[in-house]
Amino acid sequence: MYKYSFPLMTKMAAAVPDAARAASPAPAARARVAVAGATGYAGQELVRLLARHPAVALTAAMSSGAASAPRPLPGLARIWDGVVTPLDLDRVAGSAEIAFLALPEAAAAEVGAALVDRGVRVIDLSGAFRIRSDGDRHRWYPATTTLPAGVVYALPERHAEAIRGARLASCPGCYPTAALLALEPLAAAGLLDGAVVIDAKSGISGAGKAPSDRTHFCENHGSVAAYAIFSHRHTPEIEQELGMPVTFVPHLVPLDRGILESIYISLPAGAGEARVAETLQRAYASAPFVRLTGGDLPEIKHVAHTNFCDIGWRVDETRRRAVLVVVLDNLLKGAAGQAIQNLNIMLGVDERTGLL
């Protein structure tokens, strides 16, 4: 168990209805929010977005530990001029209605459950609360012995109604966000016939801020490497939400941010390009952050530094095969931006607030 010295869902098979996305007036009073883990890549993105969000007041930005020294975030000067302070559970609970956790999984498991018990709504960016099966969760996230009441797997395009009332919104991982946005509508329409292969490539920031041999510049520059084949923790998350097995192969590429997934599927007899296009268009007709590009395949540079997920596809009707190409920014749509999108749903404001 990760310890600090603190001062004392049923899957939706269709897209969210238009009514769930309708813009609402901003609350009369700004919601008070805090960030724990504000010094990491995703944490700094959260602070940047929240500092300018018109519906919230950022009351505290804290590090991942109770013993760290206070420090500014120079890259956010004149956007947010506060100081990141040591993690203090009492201060979070006393100053915020909603807390964002950009912490390591073991820390999030402890802090998230404690905050929910104290009446604070939590938006968690870690994997601590994503897996519903006790057995799978014990294997991949052993610090999370049980799930608190009110946990929702918080993929906004698929679970907006549940997110609206969630006590703890567990944001999907960056790799699963891309995979599920492309695959869930097709699975619901019966268009996945046989094996699903997800060939995924991520920029180095997806590994987090802590340095390692794998993320060292000299190890990554000019190279592409596959890793964690058959042993990546995002595989059970994708399979849980999709309801079927997948082959997921992640790769590290020498970019600072961004994800591209090439997803290989087989279609049932009689299904072709028109059926794939119709299914995805129907699913995301009212989704503000999913852009469908059809045969014009998207690239990472199209979505970098945005909260968009772009999905393109090509279909070989003769052999009933299709390739989906999905791109997103792993720090925004795959992390902080999606967390803000969930915040907006919880507050009842337009999902785009603070993100465009």
N, C-alpha and C positions, 0 to 999 in steps of 0.2 A: 504494500500500500504506500502510495506517495503521500508523505506527511509534511505539513507545514507547522510552524509555530505561529498560529494565528493569534493576534490580539483578540483577548476577549473583552399495429394499425392495419386494417384491411386495405389492400391496394386498390386505388381508383383505376378503373379500366378505360376511362375516357378523359378527355381534357376538361379542365375546370370550366364551368359555364361562364358565359359572358358576364352575368350578374356578379360573379365573384371577383371580377377584375374591374368593375366600374369604379371610377374615381370618386372619392369621398372628400368632403371638406376636411382640412387639417384640424386636429384637436385644438380646442381653445387654449389649453395649457400644454407646453412642451413636455413630452415624456422624459423622465430622468433615466439616463442610461450610463453604464460603466463598462469598461473594457479591462479584462484580466489577460495578461500576456501581450501587452501593447508594444513590446520591443521586437517581436518577430516580424517576418515579412507580412503575413496576413494581419497581424495585430496593428502594424503601422498603417496598413490600408484601411482598417476599420476606423482608426482615429481620424485619418484624413477625411473619410466619407462622413463620419458622424459629426465632425466639427462644423461642417457646412450644411448639415441636414436641417431643413426648416421645421421639422416636427419634433425634434428632440433637443435636450440639453445634455451635453457630455459632462457628467459630474466627477468622473474619476477615470484615470488611465493608469493601470498598474502593471508591474512586471510579473514574471512567472514564479517568483519566490519572495518569501517574507523577509529575507535577509539582504536583498539587493540594495544598492545605493540609489537614491533618487537621481534621475538624469533627464535632460531634455531630449527632444527628437529634432535635431537640426534640419533634417530634410522637410519638416513640416512648419518651419518658421513662417510666421504671418498667416498660416492656416490654423495652426493650433500652437500656442506659445506656452502651454502648461508644462508640467514636469511629471514624468513617469515615476510613480512612487512604489514602494514595496507592496506586495500583495497583502491585503488586509480584509479578511472576510467580513468583519464587523462594519468596516467602512462601506464596502459594497452593499451589504444588506441595508445599511442606514441611509445611503445616498441615492440608490437607484431602484427603479421599478423593474427594469430589464437589464440583465447583465450578459455581455458577450464574453465567451470563454475561448481564447486562442492559446490554450495551454497544452502541454503534453497529456497524452491520454490518461495516465494514472492520476495526474493532478486534477484533470477535468472531472474524472469519476468522483473524486472526493468533494471538490468544490461545487460541482453542479448539483449533486444530491443535497448538500448542505444548504445551498441557496434556495432550492425548491422548497425544502422543509421550512424555510424562513419567509416564504411567501413571495420570493423574487422570481420573476419569469426569466428563463435562461435560453440563450441562443448559443449553442455549442458548436464549434468548428472542428473539434477533434472527432475521433472515431469511437469515443467511449460509450456512447449510447445508441449507436446505429444498428447493432445486431440484436435481434429479438430472441433468437434461440439461445437458451442458457449454455448449451454445450459449445456452440460455435463462439459465443462471446467469451466463455472461459478460455478457449484456445487463443483467440486473437486479442482480447482486451481483458485479461484476468483481473485487473483492478476493479472492474465493474461487476460486482457480485450479483447485484439486482438492478432492475430498471426502476427509477422513481415513477410514481403515477403521473400520467399526463405527458409522457414522451411521445413525440411524433417524428417520423422520418420526414424531414422537411425539404422535399423537392418541390419548389413552389408551383411549377407548372402541373404537377400531378396531385398535390395534396393541400391545396389552398384552404379548403373548408376546415380541415383538421388543424392546420397551422394556426388559423385564426384564434382558436381557443386553447392552444397548447400551453402547458406549463413549462415544458422543455422542448425546444425545437432543435433536433439533432440534424445539423446540416450534412448533406451527403459529401463524400469525398470527391475530389476533383475528377479523377478517372471515372468513377461511377456516374457523376452528373452527365458527362458527355455520352457515355454508353447508354444510360437509361433514357435520356431524352430522345435518342435515336431509336431505341429498340422497344420501349414499352408500348407505344401506340401500335407497332407492327405485331407485337406479341398478342395484344388485346384483340386485334383484328384477325388473328389466326394466320399470319403471314410468315411465321418462322417455322420452316419445315426442315428439321435436321440440325446439324451442328451450327453453333454460333462462335465465330473466332473474332476476338478483339485485339488488334495490333495497335498498341498505344505508345505514343512518344510524348515525353514531358520535358519541359525546361527544368533547370537545376533547382530553381527556387521551390519546386514541389517537394524537395527533400528537407525543407526547413532551413533555418539559419545556422544551426550548429554545424561546424565544419567537420569533414571526415575525409578519408582517403578517396572515397567515391565522388565526392563533390568538389575536390580540389581542382583548380583551374587546369593545372598541368595534366591531370588525369582525364579531363573531359574535352579540352580543346582539340578539335580535329578528329573527334571520335564519336561513335554511337555504340551504346552497349545495352544489350538485353539483360534483365535481372529478375530475380524472384519468380522464375517460371514455375508454375504449379504451387507457389508458396506465398503469393501476395495477399495481404489482408483485404484488399478491395474485391477479390474474387467472391468470397461469400456474401459480401454486401450487394454486389450486382446480381448474384444468383438468388438471393433472398427477395429482391424487389422484382426481378424478372420472372421468377417462378420456374426456372429451368437452368440446367448446367451450361456453362460457357467455358471456352478456352481464352484466357486473358494473358497476354504477354506484354509487359511494360518495357519501355526502353528509355534510357536517359540520353538526351541530345544536348549539344552545347549551346543552349539558349538560356537567357535569364528567366523567361516566363513563357507560358503557352503550352497547350496540349493539342495534339492532332491524333485522332483515332481513325484507322481504317478498319471497318467492321464488315466481315464476310458472312453472308447468309445465303440460304437456299429458300426458294419460294415454292408454295404448293402449286399443283397443276391448275392452270387457268389464271394464275395471278401474274401480272406483268408490271411494267413501269407505271401505267396509269393508276393501277390499284395502290402501289406504293405511294405515289404522289398524292392521290386523293386522301389516303389514310393520314399522312403527315400534315397535309394542309388542314384537314378537319380538326386534327388534334391541337394545332397551334394557331388557329385562326385568330384567337384573342390573346395570345401570349406575347407580351411586349418585348421579351428578350430572346426569343427564338426566331431566327431568320432562316428560311428555307431557300436554298440556292439551286435546287434541282441538279441539272447536268453541269452547271458552272461550279466546279468543286472548290470549296473554301480553303483558305490558307490561314496560318496562325497570325500573320500580319494584319489580317482583316479584323481580328477581334482583340488584339493585344491592347491592354489598358482600357477595356470596355467590359460591360456585363453581358455582352451578347454571346449566344451559342449559335453558330452557323452549321447547318446540316445540308450536305449535298449528297447525290446518289447517282449511280449508273446501274442499269439493269441489262443483263443478257437474257432475253426472253427465250431464246432457243434452248439454252441450258438451265433456265430457271434459277439463275444466280444473280445476286445483287451485291454491290459494294456501297456502303455508306461511309462518307467522310465527314467527320465531326471535329470542330475546332472551338476552343474557348481559352480564355485567360485563366490559368489555374489559381491566381491570387484574387481574382475578382469573381467571375461567374462560378469558379471552382472553390471559392472560399469567402472572402470578405463581402464581395458584391452580392452573392447569393444570400449571405446572412442579413444584409440590409434589406434585400427583397423580402425576406421572411419577416423582418421587423415591420416593414410597411404593411404587410398582410395582417400582422398582429394588431397594429394600430388602426387599421381600417382606412389607410390612405392609399393613394395610387401607388402601385408597385414600382413605378419609375421614379418616385420621389427620392431625390438625393443621388440618383444614379445616372442621370442624363445631363 
